[in-house]
Structure formats: structure tokens, C-alpha cells
């Protein structure tokens, strides 16, 4: 990631990004059509296809005024639907999934098309001058405005369909799962060619962070360039998503460095006052877990959704087991210059299981599903440490079940093979 890529990623996640760009396109189209009308384009088209040109000024004004009013109502209704969608998703699932819905480019493009067409029609309406000339009315521009409005109606139909699909929990889980799986897969692909060679850090010099906020990424290209220029290796002590306080040891170097280089290295670390998903796969586990736990709340009471979330988590954990404990920034010759701290399999598994055990410990179906997930993972362990972690979680799950489930028949089914009926 470089500075330009980081900036583009940030602005693209804003709901106003594409509407702003498309609206400017509508504005420029209006000015271009006004210029063509001054070149009597409507008069030329009138000679070839008179049926396509509206040559009555009052009719043109009426049509444009009607289109503007109708599109404003359509835009308000569509924005209202987006707000209802966000509120419902936050209440029923998790507030953490909102950035993914807001950054949906399809919603932004539809809303941008509405605003661009409104601006186009407004400026074409303003360009109509009170005159008696036969071809002063911008007939062809009005026709284009009608065509754009028809496209807006078609986009509205698509918008209704897409927004009804976006709020379905199955599609939300699938999107989170796909994004998280892709992020883990990219890390695994990079580590396949890695030698994992890195010097011991016993006597390295640590430096404090002067920022406060959520650490969400690194400008890899800039940091790699600094390391190569100064022939120094760096260890980043932060992991993505961690809230950093001023004074936290943020990075270590193999030898002491001057203040100027400290500031340059610190400038490659990205912080924000809000949690940004970015390329942080941990948020995928967190979001799916929150959806599953919230589904078990008394107000929602949807164990079927909770069962589905465990299926998606099982798939992600199988991939996560293949990821190394550290990530590296590597040169083309496979030389590691930077080692980055990342969340370990044991840490993520504990957080997920601790959350589910707390809220699902009275439900034998979910406890069986969790036990099935853990036993499935034991069949795919990469090393003995993972097996030890899984066996510990199995024992904790069994202990919680013994305490909270009184029915002995249910307890007897805890270790049986789980056959999903959801």
C-alpha cells in the first residue's frame, strides 16, 4: 500500500464519493449540450428527424420542471431507504457491518445518477431563453433529459432489487466471508515464497508512538524504501485494529536511529479515530461473531442465523490455520526487511469461542455446533500448538455445557456428530 492507494481507499468508502463524481459528469454534460444548442444542433436534427425534437418552449419547460420534481422525490425516497437499511442492519445484526453497506458502489452509482440527471435538467431549464426564434428551444437537450430520466427509473427498479438483497443476512454473511477469506488467502500466498528468516530482536531499540487511535495499516512501499535506504530492519509491534495510546512501543530497529528517521518510519504507520476495515481480516471474524451472538439475544431469537455464522467461521478458521504468526514486508529477492505483529490463531479462536460460550451456553444445538467446529478443525491442524489450543477450547466448551445444561440426554448428545437442519 502506498499513500495514493490509501487515500483512494479512504474516499471510496464514503457514501458521497461516486455521487459527487457522477454529479459533476451530469453538470459537464449540461454545459456541453448548452454549447451544442448554441451551434443549432436542434435545428439540424429537426431537418433529419423532427419527431425527436421538442420545438415548443412552454412544453419543454413543463417537461423539465416535471422531471426535476419527480427525480427529487425519487432521490429522497431512495436516500430514505438507505437510511432505513442502515438502521435495520445496525439493530438486527451489528453496527460493524455498516461500512461495508455504505461503501457499496452500486448504491452510490444509482444515487449519483439521480443527482446528475437533476442537475442536468435544471441547467437545461435555465438555458431556455424567452424568445420567438423557432429553434431557440433546446429540443434535443430536452430529449436527452427525458432519456436520462428513463434510465433513472430503470436504476430505481434495480436499486429496489439490490437493496432488498443487501439486507438479507445470508448475503451479508457471504460478503463478509468472501472478503475475509480473500484477505487471508492473499497473506498465505505471500508467505508461500517467504523464507521467514529474520534476526533475533533481543537487543533491538524500541521507539514509542506519538499518535492515539486505531492502527489500521502500513504504507508498505514507503517503509520498505526507508529500510533499504538506511540498511536497517524493523519490527512493527502493533497489529491491525489495535487501539494505540500515546507512548506505546510501536516499532523496534536493529540499531539506534536518529529522530528524523524515527519520524519517517512513524509516518508510514496509519492511524484513525474510527475502526476501518481495510485489509484487516480479524474484523471478518469479529463481525460474523457479533452477528451470531446478536441473533441469540432475546429480542431477535434467531438460532438459525447463529448456526450459519458458525459454518462461515469454520471455513475461515481452516484458512487461518495455514497463516504464519508474523507477516513480512519483503523485497523482490525474498529478503525480509520488516516483520509485522499479527493476531495469532489461538487469540482469534479464544475470542470467538469466549463470546459464543457466554451467550449460547444454554442452547444444546449451538453448543453441539461449536463442538463440531472444533473437532473439524482438529482434523486439519498444521502443528502441535494448534492441536493443544483446540483441545483446550473443547474442554472449556464441555465444562460450560456441564454447568449450564441440566438435561442429561442433551449433554449426552454434545459429542455426537452434528447434522444441520437449519
C-alpha positions in Angstrom: 0.0 0.0 0.0 1.3 3.5 -0.9 -0.1 6.9 0.1 -2.2 7.3 -3.1 -3.7 3.9 -2.8 -4.5 4.6 0.9 -6.2 7.9 0.0 -8.3 6.4 -2.8 -9.4 3.5 -0.5 -10.5 6.1 2.2 -12.5 8.3 -0.1 -14.1 5.4 -2.0 -15.6 4.1 1.3 -17.5 7.4 1.7 -21.2 7.3 0.5 -20.8 10.6 -1.3 -17.8 9.6 -3.4 -19.4 8.2 -6.6 -22.5 10.5 -6.3 -20.1 13.5 -6.4 -18.1 12.3 -9.4 -21.2 11.3 -11.4 -23.0 14.6 -10.5 -20.0 16.5 -11.9 -20.4 14.4 -15.0 -24.1 15.5 -15.3 -23.1 19.1 -14.8 -20.5 19.0 -17.5 -22.9 17.2 -19.9 -25.4 20.0 -19.4 -22.8 22.7 -20.2 -21.7 20.7 -23.3 -25.3 20.4 -24.5 -25.9 24.1 -24.0 -22.8 24.7 -26.2 -24.2 22.4 -28.8 -27.6 24.1 -28.7 -25.8 27.4 -29.4 -24.4 25.7 -32.5 -28.1 25.0 -33.6 -27.8 21.2 -33.1 -31.6 21.0 -32.6 -32.2 22.8 -35.9 -30.0 20.2 -37.7 -31.8 17.3 -36.0 -35.2 18.9 -36.8 -34.3 18.7 -40.5 -33.4 15.0 -40.2 -35.8 13.6 -37.5 -38.3 16.3 -36.5 -40.2 13.8 -34.2 -37.2 13.7 -31.8 -37.1 17.5 -31.2 -39.5 19.4 -28.9 -39.7 22.8 -30.5 -42.3 24.4 -28.2 -40.8 26.4 -25.3 -43.7 26.0 -22.9 -43.8 22.3 -23.4 -40.1 22.0 -22.8 -40.3 24.0 -19.6 -43.2 21.9 -18.4 -41.5 18.6 -19.1 -38.2 19.6 -17.5 -40.0 21.0 -14.4 -42.0 17.8 -14.0 -38.8 15.7 -14.4 -36.9 17.7 -11.9 -39.7 17.4 -9.3 -40.2 13.7 -9.8 -36.5 12.9 -9.6 -36.1 14.9 -6.4 -38.9 12.8 -4.9 -37.3 9.7 -6.2 -33.9 10.7 -4.7 -35.4 11.5 -1.3 -37.2 8.2 -1.3 -34.0 6.3 -2.2 -31.9 8.0 0.4 -34.6 7.3 3.0 -34.4 3.6 2.0 -30.7 3.6 2.5 -31.1 5.1 6.0 -33.7 2.5 6.9 -31.4 -0.2 5.6 -28.5 1.0 7.7 -30.7 1.3 10.8 -32.1 -2.1 10.4 -28.7 -3.7 9.8 -27.3 -2.0 12.8 -30.2 -3.1 15.1 -30.6 -6.6 13.9 -27.0 -7.6 13.0 -24.1 -5.4 14.1 -23.0 -1.8 13.7 -19.7 -3.0 12.4 -21.2 -4.1 9.1 -22.3 -0.6 8.2 -19.1 0.5 6.5 -19.5 -2.4 4.1 -23.0 -1.4 3.2 -22.2 2.3 2.9 -19.3 1.7 0.6 -21.4 -0.4 -1.8 -20.6 1.1 -5.1 -23.9 0.1 -6.7 -25.9 2.2 -4.2 -23.6 5.1 -4.8 -23.8 4.9 -8.6 -27.6 4.9 -8.5 -27.8 7.9 -6.2 -25.2 9.7 -8.3 -27.2 9.0 -11.5 -30.3 10.6 -9.8 -28.4 13.8 -8.8 -26.6 14.1 -12.1 -29.9 13.9 -14.0 -31.5 16.5 -11.7 -28.6 18.9 -12.2 -28.6 18.3 -16.0 -32.4 19.1 -16.2 -32.0 22.2 -14.0 -29.3 23.8 -16.1 -31.1 22.9 -19.4 -34.2 24.5 -18.0 -32.3 27.7 -17.0 -30.8 27.8 -20.5 -34.2 28.2 -22.2 -34.5 31.9 -23.1 -37.7 33.8 -23.8 -37.5 34.4 -27.5 -39.6 34.0 -30.6 -36.9 32.2 -32.6 -38.1 28.9 -34.0 -35.1 26.9 -32.9 -34.2 28.6 -29.6 -35.8 25.9 -27.6 -33.1 23.2 -26.7 -35.3 20.4 -28.1 -32.5 17.8 -28.4 -31.2 18.6 -24.8 -34.8 18.1 -23.5 -34.9 14.8 -25.3 -31.6 13.7 -23.7 -33.1 14.8 -20.3 -36.1 12.5 -20.8 -33.8 9.6 -21.8 -31.7 10.1 -18.6 -34.9 10.2 -16.5 -36.0 6.9 -18.0 -32.5 5.5 -17.1 -33.1 6.7 -13.6 -36.4 4.8 -13.4 -34.7 1.7 -14.6 -31.9 2.3 -12.0 -34.6 2.7 -9.3 -36.0 -0.7 -10.1 -32.5 -2.2 -9.9 -31.9 -0.2 -6.6 -35.1 -1.7 -5.0 -34.0 -5.2 -6.0 -30.4 -4.8 -4.9 -31.2 -3.2 -1.5 -33.7 -5.9 -0.7 -31.0 -8.4 -1.3 -28.3 -6.5 0.6 -30.3 -6.6 3.8 -30.7 -10.4 3.8 -28.4 -12.0 6.4 -27.3 -14.7 4.1 -25.9 -12.2 1.6 -24.3 -10.2 4.4 -22.5 -13.2 5.8 -21.4 -14.3 2.3 -19.9 -10.9 1.6 -18.0 -10.8 4.9 -16.9 -14.4 4.5 -15.7 -13.8 0.9 -13.8 -10.6 1.8 -12.1 -12.1 4.9 -11.2 -15.3 3.0 -9.7 -13.3 0.2 -7.6 -11.3 2.7 -6.3 -14.4 4.4 -5.6 -16.1 1.0 -3.5 -13.1 -0.1 -1.4 -13.3 3.1 -0.9 -17.0 2.7 0.1 -16.6 -1.0 2.8 -14.1 0.0 4.2 -16.3 2.7 4.5 -19.3 0.4 7.6 -17.8 -1.1 8.9 -16.4 2.2 12.0 -17.8 4.0 10.8 -16.4 7.4 14.4 -15.5 8.1 14.8 -12.6 10.5 17.4 -11.6 13.0 16.9 -12.1 16.7 15.4 -9.0 18.4 17.0 -9.4 21.9 18.9 -6.2 21.8 16.8 -4.1 19.4 15.9 -0.5 20.2 12.2 0.3 20.8 10.5 3.6 19.9 7.3 5.0 21.3 4.3 6.1 19.2 3.2 9.7 19.5 -0.2 9.0 18.0 -3.5 7.9 19.6 -6.1 6.0 17.6 -6.8 2.7 15.8 -3.8 1.3 13.9 -5.2 0.1 10.6 -2.3 -0.4 8.2 1.2 0.4 6.9 2.5 2.2 3.8 4.5 -0.9 2.8 6.3 0.6 -0.2 7.4 3.7 1.7 8.6 1.7 4.7 10.4 -0.8 2.5 12.2 2.1 0.8 13.2 3.6 4.1 14.6 0.3 5.3 16.6 -0.2 2.1 18.0 3.3 2.0 19.2 3.1 5.6 20.1 -0.6 5.5 18.1 -1.3 8.7 15.5 -3.9 9.6 12.3 -3.0 11.6 9.8 -4.9 13.7 6.3 -3.4 13.9 5.0 -4.2 17.4 1.3 -3.2 16.5 -1.4 -5.4 15.0 -4.2 -4.1 12.8 -7.3 -3.0 14.7 -5.4 -2.3 17.9 -6.2 0.9 19.8 -2.9 2.7 20.4 -2.2 5.1 23.2 0.5 7.8 23.1 3.7 6.3 24.5 3.1 2.7 23.3 6.2 1.0 21.9 5.3 0.9 18.2 8.4 -0.4 16.5 11.9 -1.7 17.1 15.0 -1.3 15.0 18.2 -3.5 14.9 20.3 -0.4 15.8 19.6 3.1 17.2 18.3 5.6 14.6 18.1 9.4 14.6 14.9 11.4 15.2 14.4 12.3 11.6 14.3 8.6 10.6 12.0 7.8 13.5 9.5 10.3 12.2 9.7 9.0 8.7 9.1 5.4 9.9 6.2 6.6 12.1 4.8 8.4 9.1 4.3 5.1 7.3 2.1 3.8 10.1 -1.6 4.6 9.6 -4.0 5.6 12.4 -7.6 6.6 12.5 -10.1 7.7 15.2 -12.6 5.1 14.0 -12.3 1.4 13.2 -11.5 1.0 9.5 -12.0 -2.5 7.9 -9.3 -2.0 5.2 -7.3 -5.2 4.9 -7.8 -6.4 8.4 -9.1 -10.0 8.3 -9.7 -10.0 12.1 -12.7 -7.8 11.6 -14.3 -10.5 9.5 -14.2 -12.9 12.4 -15.4 -10.2 14.7 -18.3 -9.2 12.5 -19.5 -12.7 11.9 -19.3 -13.5 15.7 -21.2 -10.4 16.6 -24.0 -11.3 14.1 -24.2 -14.8 15.6 -24.3 -13.6 19.2 -26.8 -10.9 18.5 -29.0 -13.5 16.8 -29.2 -15.3 20.1 -30.4 -12.2 22.0 -33.9 -12.4 23.4 -35.1 -9.5 21.2 -34.1 -11.3 18.0 -34.0 -15.0 19.0 -32.7 -16.4 15.7 -30.7 -19.6 16.4 -30.7 -20.5 12.7 -28.6 -17.4 11.9 -26.2 -18.2 14.8 -25.8 -21.8 13.3 -25.0 -20.3 9.9 -22.3 -18.0 11.4 -20.5 -21.0 12.9 -20.4 -22.6 9.4 -18.7 -19.5 8.0 -16.3 -19.2 10.9 -15.3 -22.9 10.5 -14.4 -22.1 6.9 -12.3 -19.1 7.9 -10.5 -20.9 10.7 -9.5 -23.6 8.3 -7.7 -20.9 6.2 -6.4 -19.1 9.2 -4.6 -22.2 10.5 -2.4 -22.0 7.4 -1.2 -18.5 8.1 2.0 -17.8 9.9 2.2 -15.9 13.2 4.0 -13.0 11.6 3.7 -11.0 8.4 6.7 -9.6 6.5 7.5 -6.8 4.1 9.8 -8.4 1.6 12.0 -7.2 -1.3 11.9 -8.9 -4.7 14.9 -11.0 -3.8 12.8 -12.5 -0.9 14.9 -10.6 1.7 12.7 -9.7 4.7 13.1 -6.1 5.8 10.1 -5.7 8.2 8.3 -8.1 10.5 4.8 -7.2 11.5 2.9 -8.5 14.5 -0.4 -10.1 13.7 -3.2 -11.8 15.6 -2.5 -15.5 16.1 -4.9 -18.4 15.5 -5.1 -19.1 19.2 -6.0 -15.5 20.1 -8.8 -15.2 17.5 -10.2 -18.7 18.3 -10.3 -17.8 22.0 -12.1 -14.5 21.4 -14.7 -16.2 19.2 -15.3 -19.1 21.5 -15.4 -17.0 24.6 -18.1 -14.9 23.0 -20.2 -17.8 21.8 -19.8 -19.7 25.1 -21.1 -16.8 27.1 -24.3 -16.2 25.0 -25.0 -19.7 23.7 -24.2 -21.9 26.7 -27.8 -22.8 27.4 -28.6 -23.9 23.8 -27.6 -27.5 23.2 -27.9 -27.1 19.4 -25.4 -24.3 19.3 -23.1 -26.0 21.7 -23.1 -29.1 19.6 -22.4 -27.0 16.5 -19.4 -25.3 18.3 -18.1 -28.7 19.3 -18.5 -29.9 15.7 -16.5 -26.9 14.5 -13.7 -27.5 17.0 -13.4 -31.2 16.2 -13.4 -30.4 12.5 -10.5 -28.1 13.0 -8.6 -30.8 14.9 -8.6 -32.8 11.7 -6.7 -30.1 9.8 -4.1 -28.9 12.3 -0.7 -27.8 11.0 1.3 -28.2 14.2 1.0 -29.5 17.7 0.4 -26.0 19.2 -2.8 -25.7 17.2 -4.0 -29.1 18.4 -3.2 -28.1 22.0 -5.2 -24.9 21.6 -8.2 -26.7 20.1 -8.2 -29.4 22.8 -8.2 -26.7 25.5 -11.2 -25.0 23.8 -13.0 -28.3 23.6 -12.5 -28.9 27.3 -13.8 -25.4 28.1 -16.8 -25.8 25.9 -17.6 -29.2 27.6 -17.2 -27.6 31.1 -19.6 -24.8 30.2 -22.2 -27.3 28.9 -22.0 -29.4 32.0 -22.7 -26.3 34.2 -25.5 -24.7 32.2 -27.3 -27.6 30.5 -29.2 -29.7 33.1 -30.8 -32.2 30.7 -28.6 -35.3 30.8 -29.8 -36.5 27.4 -28.9 -33.3 25.8 -25.4 -33.5 27.4 -25.0 -36.9 26.0 -25.5 -35.5 22.5 -22.8 -32.9 22.9 -20.1 -35.0 21.3 -22.3 -36.7 18.7 -21.9 -35.8 15.1 -23.9 -32.7 14.2 -26.3 -32.9 11.3 -27.5 -29.4 10.5 -31.3 -28.9 10.0 -31.2 -25.1 9.7 
